[in-house]
Amino acid sequence: MHSNTVVGFTDSQTDTLRSLRDQVAAFDQAIAAAEAARMRVLAQAADLVDDVLTGVSARERQADMVLRTVASEIAVAARLSDRSLQRQIGEAATLVGDYPETLASWEEGRIRRGHVRAVQDAGAILPAANRHEFDRSAAEICAEDTAGRVGPRLRVLAEQVHPISMRNATMPPTRPDA
């Protein structure tokens, strides 16, 4: 901790401040681990839906009903709407399946929920096959900075990892006679 002579803290006050800082950091790490563990459980709910639908003809309405049933059951305990839980189950399945390094960093308390959102937002442009490559570097970037600052770096990384150059994909085709 920096010297507090300019501010005028006593040694006792400086010790109290250090203790408060350490307690908040410990709580934040515990919260991050619990949130990541919750995502793993919600991803298991997605697996349950898939398991129930195995061997069933792929009718969208039936799939929706199975998901709503699973989400409704969990939503009661979470005191959330079944629609909110459905969205969270989908996000959890994507996080567990496509961003395992990010999830592990969150579980270890090295990053926070905002980092995870930034990774998923930036990685959304990528085909699923390229997300693991993106995820490895994204987790490292997130561990180095605040959630609010990593977004631009993650978007650049996603464009670099994307199999189709974003610049070429957005430019109009050139005419051979131009």
Secondary structure, 3 states (H helix, E strand, C coil): CCCCCCCCCCHHHHHHHHHHHHHHHHHHHHHHHHHHHHHHHHHHHHHHHHHHHCCCCCCHHHHHHHHHHHHHHHHHHHCCCHHHHHHHHHHHHHHHHHCHHHHHHHHCCCCCHHHHHHHHHHHCCCCHHHHHHHHHHHHHHHHHCCHHHHHHHHHHHHHHHCCCCHHHHHCCCCCCCC
